[in-house]
Amino acid sequence: TYGTAAEYADYEAQQFLANVVCDNGVTAPSVEAWNSFATKFAALPAEVKAMFVEADANQSGTNLEKVAARYDYIVAKYGTTSYANFMERTVSAAPVLKSNINNTTNVTAVVATASIIAVTAIAGLAISKKKKEN
């Protein structure tokens, strides 16, 4: 038993986060795990369900907010054919998981740094060649 609806919701959120794994769209989450949680969700008290439905999607937030972020990402990315919107959340356009943003930022930084190094090297060679000609 759980002391409060919030404690019950947090416990179920932890279960979702542990069992519905999504590695940023590289591998789709297990449909079996998704359907299992859908069944559990259907049996939750209305007050606990409302906490999931109304949670703001935030990967750095509470467990409920993390569930909302992962849930919204999965439904938006993979659609409702295999991943039913069993919470009946209003899912906005496909959100980007935070680690995707970090990976994109890291790749952009590496490409920008490599470009600067290449331009500097080319300019250095051009200057060196010009000095030799004089």
N, C-alpha and C positions, 0 to 999 in steps of 0.2 A: 504494500500500500504506500501511497504518497501523501505527504502532509498537505500539500496544496496543489491546485491545478497547475500552477507555474512549475512546481517541482516535477510533476508528472510530464508536462510538456518538455521540460529540459531533458528528462530521462529519455523520452522517445526521440528527441532531437539528436541526442548522443548516439542512439541506436541507428538512426538514419545515416548520420555522418560516418559511422563505422562500417556500415553495410552497403550503402549506395555510393560506390566510389566512381569518380569520373576524373580521368587524368587529362583534363583540358581539351577534350575532343579528340585525342589521339586514339583512345579506345573507348567505345561506348560503354556505359554502365550495364551491369547485369540486369536483364529484363526480369529475371526471377526475383532478384533483390527488390527491384522497383515494385513489382506486383505484390510481393510479400508485405512491403510497407504500406501499399495501398489498402490491403486487407486490414492491417493493423489500424490504419488511419480511420477506416470506416467504423471501427468499433470504439474509437475514442469518444469520451464525453464531448458534447457540443462546445463547452467552454474551452477545452484543450484544442479542439479542431480550430476554433476561432483564432487562437494564438498563433497557429501555424499560418493560417490564411492571411492574417493581418500583419504578419511580421515583415519588416523592411528587409530587402535583400542587401546583405553586407557581409562580405567574407571575413572582415576583421571584427565583427560584432559578437553578439551572444550566440549561443548554439542555435537558437531559433532563427536568427538572422543569417547564420551560415547555411542552415538548411534551406531557407528561402532563396539565397543566392544560388546554391547548387541546383535546387529544384527548378528554378526559373531558367537557369542555363540549359539544363537537360531538356526541358519541354520546348524551349525556344530553338535549340540547336537540332534536336532529333525529331521534333514534331510529336504529335499525339497518336500516331499509328501504333508504335511500340511502347511509348511512354505516356500513358493517359494522364491528363490533368486532373487527377483524382482529388486534389485539394481545391479545385476550381478557383485557383488563383488567377488574377489578371496578370498575365505574363507579357511583359513589354518586349520590344525587339531584342534579338539575341544579345544578352549581356556577355561581356568578356570577363572571364575569370581573372582574378588579380594576377596569378602567376603568368597568364598569357601576356598581360600588359607588361609585367617585368621582363619577360623573355623578349618581347618586341622591343622594349626600351634598350635592353642589353645588346641586341643585335644591331639596332640603329646606332648605338654608341660605338660599337666595334667597327661598323662600316664607315662611320664618319671619321674615326681615328685613323683607320687604314687609308682613307682617301687623303687626309691631311698629310700623312707620312709620305704617300706616293707623290703628291704635288710638291712637297718640300724636296724630295729626292730628285725629281725631274728638274726643278728650278736650280738646285745645286749643281747638277750635271751641266745644265745649260750655261750657268755662270762660269764653271770650271773650264768648259770647252771654249768659251769666249775669251777667257784670260789666256789660254794657250795659244789662240790664234793671234793675239796682240803681241 
